[in-house]
Amino acid sequence: MAGSHHEWWDGNKRGYPLGTSGNDIPLSARIMAVADVFDALTAKRISKEPLPFKKSVKIIQAERGTHFDPIIVDAFVDSIDEVKAAFKEFEATNPYNAKE
């Protein structure tokens, strides 16, 4: 999972160059890829401010089929109410995260 979650669904070499794509990327890594990028987008980092929740979701959707497995993105979007609830719960305990 850790070694594969930077692979791109379409095989683009912008991630770690393991040469895997599509269903050759372990399912756990495809799920982790979406979660990792969403976290990176919505979290404050030394080099950047957090992006808003809605903008971060739009970025994930825009990379459906290129960076991310379309089925994983669809599941993420279909579960957006649960994602939002978890995000708000975490946000309440972490003042550095993005605002709604």
matplotlib code that plots the C-alpha trace (Angstrom):
import matplotlib.pyplot as plt

x = [0.0, 2.7, 4.9, 2.1, -0.2, 1.7, 1.1, -1.3, -4.3, -3.5, 0.2, 1.6, 5.0, 4.5, 4.3, 6.8, 7.9, 6.9, 5.4, 2.0, -1.3, -5.0, -6.0, -2.3, -2.1, -3.3, -6.8, -5.6, -3.1, -5.8, -8.0, -5.0, -4.1, -7.4, -7.3, -3.6, -4.2, -7.4, -5.5, -2.6, -5.1, -7.1, -4.2, -2.0, 1.6, 4.7, 4.7, 0.9, -2.4, -5.2, -7.7, -11.4, -13.2, -15.4, -12.4, -10.4, -13.3, -13.4, -9.7, -10.1, -13.1, -11.0, -8.3, -10.8, -9.5, -6.0, -4.5, -7.2, -9.3, -12.7, -14.5, -12.6, -13.4, -17.1, -17.2, -15.5, -18.1, -21.0, -19.8, -19.3, -21.7, -19.7, -16.4, -17.7, -18.8, -15.4, -13.7, -15.7, -15.0, -11.3, -11.4, -12.8, -9.7, -7.2, -7.2, -4.7, -7.1, -9.2, -12.5, -15.8]
y = [0.0, 2.5, 1.6, 1.8, 4.7, 7.2, 5.3, 6.9, 5.0, 5.8, 4.8, 8.3, 8.3, 11.3, 9.0, 6.4, 4.7, 1.1, 0.8, -0.2, 1.2, 0.4, -2.8, -3.8, -1.2, -2.9, -1.9, -0.7, 1.6, 3.0, 3.8, 5.3, 7.5, 9.3, 9.6, 10.8, 13.5, 14.7, 15.0, 16.8, 19.3, 20.1, 20.2, 23.1, 22.5, 24.5, 25.4, 26.0, 26.9, 24.3, 24.3, 24.4, 21.1, 21.7, 22.7, 19.7, 17.4, 19.0, 18.4, 14.7, 14.5, 16.2, 13.6, 10.7, 8.3, 9.8, 10.0, 8.0, 4.8, 6.0, 3.5, 4.8, 8.4, 7.5, 5.7, 8.8, 11.1, 8.8, 8.8, 12.6, 13.1, 10.6, 12.2, 15.6, 14.5, 12.9, 16.0, 18.3, 16.0, 16.1, 19.8, 20.5, 18.9, 20.3, 24.0, 23.8, 22.1, 23.7, 25.4, 24.4]
z = [0.0, 1.0, -2.0, -4.5, -3.6, -5.7, -8.9, -11.3, -12.6, -16.2, -15.8, -15.8, -14.3, -12.0, -9.0, -7.9, -11.1, -10.3, -13.8, -12.5, -13.6, -13.5, -11.6, -11.3, -8.5, -5.3, -4.3, -0.9, -2.6, -4.9, -1.9, -0.1, -3.1, -2.9, 0.9, 0.8, -1.8, -0.1, 3.2, 1.4, -0.2, 3.0, 5.4, 6.2, 5.4, 5.9, 2.2, 1.7, 3.2, 3.2, 0.4, 1.2, 1.4, -1.8, -3.9, -2.7, -3.7, -7.1, -7.6, -6.8, -9.2, -12.0, -11.7, -12.0, -14.6, -14.8, -11.3, -9.6, -10.2, -11.3, -9.1, -6.0, -6.9, -7.4, -4.0, -2.4, -3.9, -3.1, 0.5, 0.6, 3.5, 5.7, 4.5, 5.4, 8.8, 9.5, 8.2, 10.5, 13.4, 12.7, 12.0, 15.4, 17.0, 14.5, 14.0, 11.1, 8.7, 6.0, 6.8, 5.1]

ax = plt.figure().add_subplot(projection="3d")
ax.plot(x, y, z, "-o")
ax.set_aspect("equal")
plt.show()
